[in-house]
Amino acid sequence: MELKQLRYFLGVVAAGSFGKAASRLHVAQPALSRQIQALEHDLGVRLLHRSTRGVEVTEAGQKLQEHAEFLLKAADHLRVEVLHKGSEPAGEVVIGLPPSLAFLLAPELIRRCKALYPKVKIRLIEALSVFLIDWVELGKIDLAILTVETDGDAVERRELAVEEMVLCGVPDLLPSESRDVRLEDLDDYSIVITHGFLTVLEPWFASARIRPSFEMELDSISILRELIRRGQHCTIVPYSMVHEEVMTGTLRVLPVREPEITRSIVLARSTRRPTSMTMEAVGELVAEAVARIPVRPTD
């Protein structure tokens, strides 16, 4: 098995046909077919199935696709590290960010990386933590910020911050004389919430044997933010997400107490691949960016 064969295989999968892949890879189609046949012979399995619609990936091919993407990315990192002899960070680092933190972290990360490491290119991907975990394990992304618990030994976790969850709404909906809200009193408010934040809250509800009722469950943070800004409902979110609106007086928050509800912000990477100097450097930039976000309301 050769890296070239893996690149050709992924090229055919991405293109959906040998003809298109040959054109994109700048190789003759018969030569491309021979390389794929040699790879199948070496592995002893059928990887692709030809049909009138092009090619379809077999179950074995799907498994090879996952590992091939990981191996080729690792090889690219190795090539860059050796080329620069470890003297300075260089190459591409792919970072996954959850929607609730992406808008806070991305601008600072881009600015700091460009200023400190001009030879590093960062690519930011926004997705839910449940997807980011899988992509870290598969090697599709190098680093990820997670806000949910993870199991197994395939992901190394480094806790960066603990953020307070707050009840949030326009000032008219939250009494000015209150400084916080108890978990058992949440039913006094008309609350909408995203599925992701509900996942954070579930263990706390279970521990307290309380199950508040919610007006609506959403899967969109942007819609949630608009509903709250218009004063139609309250919500429960991590404080950093609404800090700017709280500072301008547009929104008001009440920390949820008895018990205090928090979520962890974790930096994750795969344990199945070596960590390069570039990944270490960018990881520190991520940690510094997280350290700058406001994680709890000021008194």
Helices and strands as residue ranges (DSSP letters): H 3-15, H 18-25, H 29-43, E 48-51, E 54-57, H 59-83, E 91-97, H 99-116, E 120-126, H 129-138, E 143-146, E 155-169, G 171-173, E 181-182, G 183-188, E 192-194, H 195-208, E 216-218, H 221-229, E 235-238, G 239-242, H 243-248, E 252-257, E 262-270, H 277-292
